[in-house]
């Protein structure tokens, strides 16, 4: 695997070039959870299809050394309280990042996928549902759909080509399983194409989840 680091686009990132020669490869952008970094999601890069350009982005909010987020969040027994301004800024930042990547990486802009875990999964929903023309498909893993984003969601006609993979652990102690069910209900109300997988797991990504995602990904190309 060839790893390079670039800071030219708006977000710091790691990249795995396609393992097979492709003139315009599909792109998948990996989005980490709160308190993590781009190295975490990049650990799954080798498990993804060889023909993809794989990019793992770092969240713009610094929490401490090697610890980043897309927005700050406070967990209370009743609910999660998010920094709405940061969440919206990061939604726009990811969209800008995709545009920036076009200047330095070679990929098919009509085949852009997002794969995010936890807060990264939240950002997948926020980006794709508001700008579906720029995203072919997303994998929201152990995430949730922010109520604050719903007023910005595109209409059903614009959304109809978007493909969605949702996975969640039934024993998730960080972002409850109910968040997945609520998101599924909303996505179905928008007539979206989706595949939903649930696992007897806590807040994590395991090999079974990656295998299911890769299987879905190959079907959507």
Backbone torsions as a table, in degrees:
resi	resn	phi	psi	omega
1	UNK	NA	131.3	177.6
2	UNK	-95.9	118.7	-179.2
3	UNK	-110.0	129.7	173.4
4	UNK	-133.9	156.7	179.4
5	UNK	-120.2	135.2	177.7
6	UNK	-134.5	142.9	176.7
7	UNK	-118.7	14.0	-179.2
8	UNK	-67.2	-48.2	175.4
9	UNK	-66.9	175.3	-172.6
10	UNK	-67.3	-25.5	178.5
11	UNK	-114.6	145.1	174.0
12	UNK	-70.0	141.4	-177.7
13	UNK	-153.8	163.5	171.4
14	UNK	-112.7	150.4	-177.9
15	UNK	-137.6	137.5	168.5
16	UNK	-111.0	116.2	178.0
17	UNK	-69.3	157.1	177.2
18	UNK	-56.7	143.5	179.2
19	UNK	-85.2	-11.8	175.5
20	UNK	-121.9	142.6	-176.8
21	UNK	-65.5	121.1	178.9
22	UNK	-141.6	130.8	-177.0
23	UNK	-64.6	-46.6	178.9
24	UNK	-130.7	83.2	-176.3
25	UNK	-71.1	153.9	170.5
26	UNK	-67.5	154.3	-177.4
27	UNK	-116.7	136.9	170.0
28	UNK	-125.9	128.1	179.3
29	UNK	-105.9	126.0	-179.1
30	UNK	-96.9	133.1	-176.3
31	UNK	-123.1	119.0	-175.0
32	UNK	-80.6	172.1	178.7
33	UNK	-89.6	175.5	-178.0
34	UNK	-65.1	135.0	178.9
35	UNK	84.5	-0.1	-178.9
36	UNK	-105.7	-158.7	177.3
37	UNK	-157.1	-179.5	-174.8
38	UNK	-65.2	-24.8	179.2
39	UNK	-65.6	-34.2	-176.2
40	UNK	-59.9	-56.1	-179.2
41	UNK	-71.0	-27.7	-179.4
42	UNK	-64.8	-19.6	178.9
43	UNK	-63.7	-16.8	179.2
44	UNK	-94.1	-2.3	-172.4
45	UNK	-57.2	-42.1	-177.3
46	UNK	-68.2	-18.1	179.4
47	UNK	-84.1	-8.8	-177.6
48	UNK	-89.5	155.8	-174.4
49	UNK	-52.4	141.4	-174.0
50	UNK	-62.8	-25.1	-175.7
51	UNK	-83.1	-4.9	-177.4
52	UNK	-88.4	144.2	161.9
53	UNK	-82.6	123.6	-176.3
54	UNK	-112.5	124.0	-179.4
55	UNK	-124.2	131.8	176.7
56	UNK	-115.6	116.9	-173.0
57	UNK	-98.8	150.3	177.1
58	UNK	-97.3	132.3	176.4
59	UNK	-60.6	147.7	-174.8
60	UNK	-80.0	-10.5	-177.7
61	UNK	-96.8	117.5	179.0
62	UNK	-87.7	123.4	177.9
63	UNK	-94.2	-45.1	175.2
64	UNK	-166.3	-172.5	-177.7
65	UNK	-59.3	127.4	179.3
66	UNK	61.8	19.5	-178.2
67	UNK	-130.9	118.1	-172.8
68	UNK	-133.7	168.9	180.0
69	UNK	-152.3	166.4	172.7
70	UNK	-90.4	-26.1	172.2
71	UNK	-163.3	155.9	178.0
72	UNK	-79.5	146.5	-178.4
73	UNK	-142.3	142.0	176.9
74	UNK	-115.5	121.9	-179.8
75	UNK	-91.4	125.5	175.6
76	UNK	-121.5	163.9	179.2
77	UNK	-58.4	-28.9	-177.0
78	UNK	-86.5	-41.6	-175.2
79	UNK	-166.5	173.8	175.0
80	UNK	-96.4	131.2	178.4
81	UNK	-106.2	116.2	-174.9
82	UNK	-102.0	159.1	170.6
83	UNK	-85.5	97.2	-173.5
84	UNK	-61.3	-37.9	-179.0
85	UNK	-64.0	-41.9	177.7
86	UNK	-66.9	-40.1	-179.5
87	UNK	-61.7	-43.1	179.2
88	UNK	-69.6	-38.6	178.4
89	UNK	-63.2	-40.5	179.6
90	UNK	-69.5	-34.7	175.5
91	UNK	-57.8	-47.6	-179.9
92	UNK	-68.9	-34.1	-178.8
93	UNK	-65.8	-39.2	178.3
94	UNK	-65.5	-41.0	177.0
95	UNK	-62.3	-40.6	177.1
96	UNK	-66.3	-39.4	179.5
97	UNK	-58.5	-42.0	178.5
98	UNK	-60.9	-43.1	177.5
99	UNK	-64.5	-42.0	178.9
100	UNK	-61.7	-38.4	-178.4
101	UNK	-61.5	-30.3	-179.2
102	UNK	-60.3	-25.3	-177.8
103	UNK	-81.6	-20.0	-174.1
104	UNK	-125.6	-14.3	179.3
105	UNK	-127.1	149.7	-179.1
106	UNK	-99.1	117.5	178.3
107	UNK	-158.5	164.9	178.3
108	UNK	-83.1	110.0	-176.7
109	UNK	-68.2	-10.0	175.8
110	UNK	-91.5	-1.0	178.2
111	UNK	-130.0	65.2	179.0
112	UNK	-107.2	123.5	179.7
113	UNK	-117.1	151.3	172.9
114	UNK	-120.0	135.8	174.8
115	UNK	-128.9	117.9	-176.5
116	UNK	-133.5	145.5	176.7
117	UNK	-110.6	134.8	176.1
118	UNK	59.0	-116.0	178.7
119	UNK	-64.0	-28.6	173.9
120	UNK	-64.7	-36.3	175.3
121	UNK	-66.2	-37.1	175.7
122	UNK	-58.9	-44.2	-179.2
123	UNK	-68.2	-31.7	175.8
124	UNK	-57.8	-49.3	177.2
125	UNK	-59.1	-48.0	-173.6
126	UNK	-62.3	-40.5	-178.9
127	UNK	-74.1	-52.4	-172.2
128	UNK	-69.6	-38.2	-177.4
129	UNK	-73.3	-20.4	-179.9
130	UNK	-97.1	-26.4	-179.9
131	UNK	-133.9	62.7	-173.0
132	UNK	-66.0	-20.4	178.9
133	UNK	-67.0	-22.1	-176.0
134	UNK	-96.3	-7.2	-176.3
135	UNK	-128.7	129.5	177.7
136	UNK	-83.7	-38.5	-178.5
137	UNK	-162.2	159.8	179.0
138	UNK	-135.9	154.7	169.4
139	UNK	-121.5	110.1	178.3
140	UNK	-100.2	104.6	-174.1
141	UNK	-106.1	115.9	179.2
142	UNK	55.0	43.0	-179.5
143	UNK	-111.8	-158.6	173.0
144	UNK	-158.3	162.3	177.8
145	UNK	-98.4	118.8	-178.0
146	UNK	-70.0	130.4	175.0
147	UNK	-58.9	-30.9	-178.4
148	UNK	-65.0	-20.2	-177.6
149	UNK	-87.2	-25.1	-173.0
150	UNK	-54.3	-38.0	177.9
151	UNK	-65.1	-18.0	-178.7
152	UNK	-95.7	-6.9	-175.0
153	UNK	-64.3	137.8	-179.0
154	UNK	-65.7	164.0	179.0
155	UNK	-75.7	166.3	-173.9
156	UNK	-59.0	-34.5	-179.9
157	UNK	-63.6	-43.1	179.0
158	UNK	-69.8	-29.9	-175.5
159	UNK	-83.5	-12.7	-164.5
160	UNK	-62.9	-22.3	-179.8
161	UNK	-93.4	-8.6	-177.5
162	UNK	-71.2	133.0	179.7
163	UNK	-110.0	138.4	-172.9
164	UNK	-133.0	133.1	173.6
165	UNK	-115.5	126.8	179.5
166	UNK	-122.7	130.6	173.6
167	UNK	-133.4	147.5	-177.3
168	UNK	-161.4	143.2	175.9
169	UNK	-83.5	134.7	-179.1
170	UNK	-68.8	-17.6	-179.7
171	UNK	-109.4	24.4	-177.4
172	UNK	-62.2	122.4	-178.2
173	UNK	-98.6	-2.7	-179.5
174	UNK	-104.1	-58.9	173.8
175	UNK	-115.9	104.6	-170.4
176	UNK	-55.0	149.7	179.8
177	UNK	-55.8	-30.6	-179.6
178	UNK	-59.0	-30.4	177.8
179	UNK	-59.2	-39.1	178.8
180	UNK	-65.6	-44.6	-179.7
181	UNK	-62.9	-41.1	178.4
182	UNK	-63.4	-42.0	179.3
183	UNK	-64.1	-42.6	179.9
184	UNK	-60.2	-44.6	178.7
185	UNK	-59.1	-44.0	179.9
186	UNK	-65.5	-45.3	-178.5
187	UNK	-62.7	-38.8	177.9
188	UNK	-65.8	-34.0	178.2
189	UNK	-66.5	-22.7	177.9
190	UNK	-95.1	7.9	177.0
191	UNK	62.2	33.0	-176.5
192	UNK	-83.4	151.2	175.7
193	UNK	-80.8	119.1	-177.6
194	UNK	-145.8	156.9	174.7
195	UNK	-129.7	129.2	-174.3
196	UNK	-119.7	127.7	176.9
197	UNK	-124.5	134.8	176.2
198	UNK	-122.4	148.9	-174.8
199	UNK	-136.9	151.1	175.8
200	UNK	-80.9	72.8	-175.2
201	UNK	-139.2	165.9	172.2
202	UNK	-89.3	-148.0	-175.3
203	UNK	-87.9	88.6	-173.2
204	UNK	-160.1	171.0	169.0
205	UNK	-120.5	127.5	176.5
206	UNK	-120.4	178.5	-175.0
207	UNK	-63.8	-32.6	178.9
208	UNK	-65.3	-41.1	178.7
209	UNK	-63.4	-43.2	178.9
210	UNK	-63.6	-43.0	179.7
211	UNK	-62.0	-42.6	178.7
212	UNK	-64.7	-40.7	178.7
213	UNK	-64.6	-45.2	-179.8
214	UNK	-61.9	-40.2	177.1
215	UNK	-60.2	-45.5	177.0
216	UNK	-62.3	-43.9	-177.0
217	UNK	-60.4	-43.4	-179.7
218	UNK	-65.6	-30.9	179.0
219	UNK	-73.2	-24.9	-175.2
220	UNK	-90.5	-15.8	-177.5
221	UNK	-63.0	NA	NA
